[in-house]
Amino acid sequence: MDINLATLLRLSLKSLANRRLTVFLSVLTIAFSVALLLTVERVRTEARTSFNQTISGTDLIVGAPSGDIQLLLYSVFQLGNASANMSWKAAQEIAAMPEVAWTIPLALGDSHKGYRVMGTEAAYFDHYRYGRKQPLAFAEGERFDKLYQAVIGAEVAKTLGYKIGDRMVIAHGMGRHSFKEHDDKPFTLVGILKRTGTPVDRSVLVSLQSIEAIHVGWGKPAVQDLRARFSQKQASGLDESTLQPQSITALLVGINKKTQLFQVQRAINEGKITVSGKSEALQAVLPAVALQQVWQLVGVAENALLVVAGFVVISGLVGLMSVILTGLNERRREIAILRALGARPVQVLLLLVAEAFMLTLLGLLCGSGLFYLLLLVAAPWVYELWGIWLPVNFFSLLELKLLAVIAVAGLLVGLWPGLRAYRISLAEGLSVRL
């Protein structure tokens, strides 16, 4: 008599049910390893995407000499601080170059409840681009056009619960909790930007003149009377032309023609920007080139994490194979009876291969569910800490390929136990072992 595959599959399921504890642990191990692999891959991919889409359409970033990566990180990604500033006159000289289409000055150094305050101009909302050259858009309100007005990113508004018209106080320095607040000159919230998935979401934008106004006499005991004179009421009537900054942190530059890009970069880097007859040391970097340098630095660690996650998956599959091999000795009589009932050796081999494949698929299913659960729980936390948004969307093509490779590996894992079972003879299975 012959046994069909449906009967073999039913017997396999009953056998797995009898060994449910070891089966559960094996599936759990595979599920955790799959979830880890998918999480590492998603974080790796989205981190690179987030970095690459943070700034687009900006041709050069100019600042004091500090290194390409450092200049990119503190001016665009709000990581670290500038070692020095560039003069405002140098920024004006660059803006006046015939090859330059537009410039956006940036002044950093203050914060609001842990979020960076960026002093800039209204042109920031016109020329700053992210993603595929997408412009900034307002969810509520409008851009600032007066002293002591602020525009905030989506994450700031969500976390702090701010609404248009709310008052906010800027603090000196970058600490989350500061004892040096400019509470004598509060700001009024006039605009909230739509979410961009970039550091802009975690920024407070104000005018350069506002930054200058709140620092009049700041930290200078000899002229503390200036702070008293420039109260909120009096400062509101200041002539903004008298509040031009002496220096800024960085300058974003757009070029008229791409063919002129390297010409402008070379002129800046070679010290051809002069202030009061003296050459000022500046550095101009290409955002795309600096981004590539960043990924060259972190690429080794990035790939190492992926390799470690891959080895965890391999360990889970090896554990599954060991469970099947260990259970094989307990199932010698079961296999012998199947052979006696008419099961062919190939069917016994396929039985164990199918078991390994089913357990692997179950591990993939549970691991995928755990992966999406982690995304739902951890995505807001990861975004708040590192600014990396982890979208809860369907698997990418690379993730599907990884899952397919694991499924095929599950088939291969069952081959060795299957071959062992294939060789078990009827006589050996029925013999009594002492």
C-alpha positions, -999 to 999 in steps of 0.1 A, spaced: 0 0 0 11 35 -7 7 67 14 -2 99 -3 14 133 4 -18 146 22 -16 118 47 21 124 52 15 161 58 -13 153 83 10 129 102 38 156 101 15 181 117 5 157 144 41 149 151 49 186 154 20 190 178 34 163 200 67 182 201 51 215 205 74 229 232 106 224 212 88 235 180 76 267 197 111 275 209 125 269 174 99 291 157 104 318 184 142 318 177 137 322 140 110 349 145 133 370 167 162 366 143 140 375 113 126 406 131 162 417 140 173 413 104 144 432 90 147 459 116 184 464 108 178 465 71 149 490 75 168 513 98 198 511 75 178 519 44 157 547 60 187 563 76 204 566 43 172 578 26 166 603 54 201 617 51 201 619 14 167 637 13 174 662 40 187 688 16 183 690 -22 187 719 -45 214 735 -24 247 736 -44 271 747 -17 274 749 21 298 776 32 313 780 67 345 784 87 371 757 79 362 726 100 360 696 76 334 687 50 315 663 72 314 685 103 302 714 83 274 693 68 264 678 101 261 710 122 246 732 94 220 707 80 216 678 104 219 698 136 246 674 149 275 689 168 285 726 169 306 749 147 342 754 158 340 790 144 317 814 126 321 832 93 316 870 91 284 886 78 304 907 54 319 875 38 283 862 34 274 894 16 304 891 -6 294 856 -17 258 867 -22 270 895 -45 290 871 -68 274 871 -103 274 832 -103 253 830 -71 215 829 -75 206 830 -38 220 825 -4 204 814 30 224 825 61 221 803 92 228 813 128 229 785 154 236 784 191 203 788 209 175 764 217 140 760 230 132 731 253 159 709 237 151 719 201 175 740 181 167 776 172 179 786 138 182 822 129 178 828 91 160 849 65 125 846 49 143 834 18 148 801 37 111 792 30 116 801 -7 148 782 -15 152 754 10 143 720 -6 142 684 7 134 650 -8 129 654 -45 133 692 -44 101 696 -24 95 731 -10 86 737 26 48 740 32 28 754 61 3 733 81 -8 765 99 0 802 99 27 819 78 64 828 77 79 853 102 83 889 90 89 908 122 111 907 153 102 881 179 82 859 156 89 822 153 80 793 129 83 757 142 86 723 127 59 696 129 77 676 156 81 706 178 45 715 175 34 679 182 57 673 212 51 707 229 15 711 219 20 746 205 -6 765 185 -5 797 165 -3 827 188 15 809 217 44 826 234 78 809 237 111 817 253 144 810 237 173 797 258 210 804 255 230 773 245 219 738 234 209 721 266 175 706 270 172 724 303 188 759 304 190 784 332 200 811 308 167 820 291 160 851 271 127 855 290 128 893 287 121 889 250 95 862 244 86 851 208 52 847 193 44 816 172 32 826 138 37 794 117 38 756 119 54 737 90 42 705 76 61 673 84 92 668 61 109 639 77 141 660 81 157 680 109 135 709 99 107 691 118 127 696 150 137 732 144 125 766 156 131 792 129 134 829 137 149 859 119 186 868 121 176 902 135 156 885 163 187 865 173 207 897 174 181 915 194 179 889 222 217 889 225 221 927 229 243 930 260 241 893 267 268 880 289 286 914 292 284 927 328 299 960 319 270 968 296 241 951 315 223 985 313 219 977 276 198 947 285 176 968 307 172 994 280 163 969 253 133 955 271 106 937 251 86 969 246 116 989 236 132 962 214 100 959 194 105 994 181 142 989 171 152 995 135 159 961 121 186 975 99 207 982 131 204 945 141 224 930 112 246 901 126 283 904 128 288 867 121 267 836 111 273 799 115 269 788 78 256 799 44 236 778 20 243 788 -16 224 782 -49 243 787 -82 229 801 -114 244 775 -137 258 741 -126 288 747 -148 298 775 -125 296 754 -94 333 744 -91 344 778 -101 325 794 -71 337 766 -48 373 770 -58 371 808 -53 358 804 -18 382 776 -8 412 795 -21 405 826 0 393 849 -27 366 863 -5 380 894 11 366 914 41 381 949 47 409 941 23 418 908 40 412 873 28 388 853 50 394 816 54 362 798 44 352 763 33 327 755 6 315 719 4 292 700 -20 263 685 0 262 653 -22 300 648 -18 299 653 19 270 628 22 290 602 4 319 608 28 295 603 57 284 569 43 319 558 37 326 563 74 294 546 86 292 520 58 315 495 76 294 497 108 262 496 87 273 464 69 286 449 101 252 452 117 236 435 87 261 407 88 256 402 126 218 400 120 224 375 92 244 353 115 216 355 141 192 341 114 217 314 105 220 305 142 182 302 144 181 279 113 209 258 127 190 255 159 160 243 140 181 217 122 194 205 156 159 202 169 148 181 140 180 159 142 175 154 179 139 144 174 149 120 147 162 94 171 129 96 190 110 91 157 128 61 144 99 38 151 75 63 137 95 64 104 98 26 104 60 23 107 55 47 79 78 27 58 59 -5 67 27 12 57 41 18 23 58 52 25 87 54 1 121 66 13 118 97 -8 85 105 9 101 103 43 128 126 31 102 151 18 83 148 51 112 161 71 121 188 45 84 199 46 85 201 84 116 223 83 100 245 56 68 249 75 85 258 107 107 283 88 76 299 72 59 301 106 90 318 119 90 342 90 54 350 96 58 356 133 91 375 127 73 398 102 45 404 127 71 412 154 89 435 130 58 456 123 50 457 160 85 471 167 80 497 139 47 508 154 61 511 189 96 524 182 92 546 151 82 578 170 109 572 196 136 567 169 124 597 151 125 619 182 160 608 191 178 605 158 154 621 132 151 588 113 115 581 102 107 544 99 76 541 77 52 513 85 48 502 49 50 469 29 83 451 25 108 466 1 122 445 -27 154 439 -8 135 428 23 114 404 2 146 389 -12 160 384 23 128 366 33 130 345 2 166 335 10 156 325 45 127 304 32 150 286 8 175 281 36 147 265 56 143 240 28 180 232 28 180 229 66 156 199 63 178 181 38 203 166 62 177 153 87 157 140 56 187 122 43 194 107 77 158 95 78 161 82 42 188 59 53 169 44 82 161 9 72 129 -9 82 149 -35 101 169 -9 121 138 10 129 120 -20 143 149 -35 162 151 -31 199 180 -9 211 194 -17 246 
